[in-house]
Amino acid sequence: MGSRAMTLPDGVTLLATVCNTTPNAVPYALWMARGAEQYLVDLSDVLGKSGDGGLTGLARVGDRIYAAVQSNNPRILVLDHQLTPIGSLTSTEFKDIHSIHCSRDGLIVCATGAQSVLRVDVTDSTTARLCEFDANVHLNCACFDASDLLVCCHYPERVLRGVDGAGGGVINATTRQMVLAGLTQPHSLEPDGAAFLVLDSDGHRLIRFDHSGILQQQALTGFLRGMATARGSLFVASSAGRVISRKNPAAPPGQQFWQNVAEPVVIHELDHATLARKAAHVPLLAGFELYELLAFDDTDGLMPNPERLLVPDLNAIARVYYEAAKRALAQVPRQT
């Protein structure tokens, strides 16, 4: 495998969203890289409101980029190709948005908090419900297989009869049948020609599959979530093991600090056809959990406004987290 330096292939730009950030880092939860350069995108004018926790889903439709805000005020930011916010999408149907995907002139929106998948028409902002589950299956991404809707989730056995202990996988929400079982906390389901790609997030695998089963797989490191393709390369985001999160801020009993950070945030670069590993890129982020990747070719017309771009400084980021940790510690009741 190649160098871990951040040097992307010529003509490729990556965007990544960061979730579960500290409050002071939320406005910089969108990251960009091009060549050997990295930036944090300053969205402080539209992101960082009370209750915001970062960004999750990321998608592109035409000349617009859509980023889902992780918040108790869920919304989808609309950016142009200069990465300038030009609006937002809101709906009473939006609850804990995880992923968003392009679908012709619309978006497929996974409202995980409502156990539903929505289609949002970006021309008039109307919303239609594509599927809904009664049980909590932690659905987090979806895509179409012809006219059928495939959903990636964690607990398919809760909604499919005859499925016993499937753990996590991909289900056909239209026919209510299992498509791919045996995954652990899977994410990032994407169509890939006549097949599909999915990340077996806690199983540390990238899988290419179709209705006959697994076609190819590649073992990777870390908790996998976020995937994008450009110029023959497939980029997969990997974050530290999910033993500490915004909802569970304490380490499990017996876990030591170095065990928790043993797997740093990395973006794996693979050959799209063979899934062979090519390089590993280490980003400088205002956070420790990548959620989604979006890749642009240099012909796509992405021309970020330089006034929106901040060069990340490792020492500054460390100070931000140090101050946030001090404030959090000050709020912990002292034992007497």
N, C-alpha and C positions, 0 to 999 in steps of 0.2 A: 504494500500500500504506500502511496506517496506521502509527501510532507503534510504536516498539520498546520502549516502556515495558511493564512487567509489569502489565497490567490485564486480567484475564480477563473474559469475558462474565458477567453476573449469573447466579447459580445454578450455575456450573460450578466444580468442583474438579479439579485435575490432580495425579496422582502420577507420579513418574518414578523409574526406577532408574538408578544410575550404576555403570558397570563400570570395570575397570582402574584402581582408585583406589590411592593410596599407603596403606600399612598403617594409619597413624594416622587416615585419613579413612574407612576401611571402615565403621565403625559408623554413619556418617551418609550412607550411600549411597542412602537413600530420601529424596526431595525432595517437598514438597507446596506447591501454590499455590492461593490462593482470592482472587478479586478482585485487589487490589493487594498482597496479603500473600504472603510466601514463608517457608517453614520447612524446616529439616532435621529429619527424624524420628530421634530418638535410639533406636537399637536396640543399644546397647552391651552390653546384658545377653544378647543372643543372636547378635550379629554382631561379627566382628573376631577370631575365633579364629585360631590358627596356620594359615596357608595360605589364608585368605579374601582375595579380591581385589576384592569389590564385589558388586553384584546385577545380574542379567540379566533373566530373564523375570518378568512381572507379570500376574496375572489375577485375576478375581473369580468365585466361584461362590456364589450365594446371599448370605449375610451374612458370607462369609469372603473374605479377600484372601490371595493366594499369591505369594510372591516367591522366585525361584530364587537361591541363593547361588553365586557364582562362586568355586570353591574346589577344593582337592585333597581336601576332605571335602564333596562335593556334597550339598545338601539343599534342601528347599523350606520356607521359613518360612510359618507359618500365622498370620495376624493377624485380629483382629476389626475391627469398624467404628470402634473407638476407636483403631486402629493399635497395639493391645496384642498382643504375641506370645502365642499360646495353644497353640503346639505346632509340630511340624515333621514333614515327610514325608521318609523315607529309603528307599533301595532300593539293592541291589547293581547294579541296572540304570542308576542315575544316574551318568553320566560326562560332565562338561563340559556342564551344562545350559545351553542358550541360551534358547529361548523356551518359554513355557507358555501354553496357551489353554484356555478353558472349553469343555466339551462336555457339556451336560446336567448330570448329577450327577458329572461327572468332569473330569479335566484331560488335555489332550494335551501331552505333555512331549517336547521335542526333545533327546535325549541325543546331542549332536554328537560327543562323544568316543567313542561306541560306534556311530556312524553308524546310529542307530535312532530311531524314533518310538514312544513308549509311551503307553498310556492308563492313568491312575491313578484308581481309584475313591476319591473323597474320603470315602466313608462307612466303608470298611473298609481303605483303603490298599493294596488289592491292585493288582498291576501286570500289564498285558498288552502284549505287543509287537505294534504295528500294522504295522511294516515295518522292514527292515534292509537295508543295502547293504554289499557286500563292499569296494568301493572308497571312497576318501575323496572325498566330494562336498561336504563342509562344509554339511550340511543344517542350517538354523537356525530354520525355522518351518514349520508345517503346519496345514491345516484340511480339513474334509470338504466335498466336493461331492456331495451326496446320500450314497451309500454309498462313493464313491471318496475316497481320501486324496490330497490335493494337497500337495506338498512344495516349498518354496523352497530352492534350493541354488546352489552356485557352479560346479560342474563336471559338468553333466548328461551330457556326452559320455562320461564314464567309466563310466556304467551303462546308457546307452541305445544300442542298436545303430543304426547309420545316422545318428547325430547327430554332425556333424563341426564342431568348433570353436564350439559353442554359447555358450561363455563362462559364463553364468549364467542362471538362469531358474526357471520353475515346471514341475514334472513331475507326472504322474499316477503315484503309486507303486503303485496297484492294477493299472493296465493297462500300466504301464511305457511311457508315451507322453509326448511333449513337449506342454506346454500353452502356454507362453509362453517364447520364446527371445530372445537378444540383449541380456540385461541384464548389468550388471557389479557383482558383489558384492551381489546383492539381499538384502533383509531384509523383515520385517514384512508377511507375507501375511495378509490378512484377508478374510472373506466380506463382501459389501456388497450385500444384496438378492439379485437374480438374477446379480450380477457379483461381481468380486473387486477388492481394492486391493492393490498391492504397491509397495515402494520400490525403485527402481533406485539403490541406495545410492551407488555411486561414479559413476554416470551422472547424478546430481543430478536425478532425475525421480520424480514420483509418477504412478502409472499405474493407471487403472481399465480392466479387461479382462473379457472372457468368452471362451467357446470360439470365437467368430468372430474374436478378435484384440483389439487395443487400441481402446477406446471413447473415452477421454479421457486426457490427460496434462498435467502442469504441471511446468515447469522450476523448480527451487529451488536454493538454495545449500547447500554443505557436504556432509558425509558423512551420508546420511539413514538413520535407524534409530529406530523407535518411532513409533506412530501410534495415535490415539484419536479418537472422535467424541462430541460432546455438543451439544445445543441448536442443531443446524444448522451447527455448526462442526466442521471436521476439523483436528486438531492433529498436526503432523509434527515430530519431533525431528531436529535437525541438529547434528552435532558437527564439530570441527576435522578437517581431512584426516588420514587414518590413516597418517601417515608416521612417527609415534612411538607406540609402544604398550608395554604391560607386557612383552610377549615380545620386542619390538624397541625397546629404550630409547634407541638412538642415532639421530640424524638421518641420512638418506641423504646420500652425498657430494654436495656442491654445494648442499644445502638450507641456507638461512640461517634464523635464528630467526623473523624476521618473515614469511617464507614459510610456516613451519610453523603460525603462529597467525593467518594472514590471515583465516580463517573462524571466528569465535567460535561458541560454543555458543548456539544459538537454537532457539526453538520457533515454527515457522510456523503461523499460523492461516489456514485456507482456508474458503471456502464449500463445504459438503459436496456440494451438488448440482452446482455449476458448476466447482469447483476453483479459482475466482478467489481471489487472495490478498487477505486482509483485514488482517492485522497480523503483526508479528514480535515475540515476547516474549523477553527476555534473562534467563535464570535465574541466580541465585547458587547454585552447587553446590559440594559437596566433591569435585570431580572434573572431568574434561574430556571424558568420553565418556558421553553418554546412551545407554541401551539400549532401554528400553521406556516407553511412556506408558499410563496408565489414567485415564479420565475419569469423573467422577461428576456426576450431576444433583443438585440440592439435595433432590430427593424420594427419593434413594437411601439416606438415613439415615447418611451418613458423619459421625461426630461425634468427631473426634480428641481424645484426652486431652491437655489443655494441658501436662501435665508431660512429655509425649513430644516437644513441639515446641520447637525452637531457632531463634531468628531468625538467619539467616546474616549474618555480618559480613565484608565484603570484605577488610578488613585482617587479620582473624584467619585467614581462609582463605589469604591470601597468605603469612602467617607459617608456617602449617602446611606449605605446599609448599616454602618456603625452607628450613625445617629438614630436611624430607625430602630435598631436593636436596643439602644439605650432607652428610647421612649417606651418601647414595648415592655422592657424589664421594669421600668418605673411604675407601670400599671399592674404588675403582678403583686397580689397581696403578700405581705411578709408574714412568715409563720412565727408565732411567739411561743 
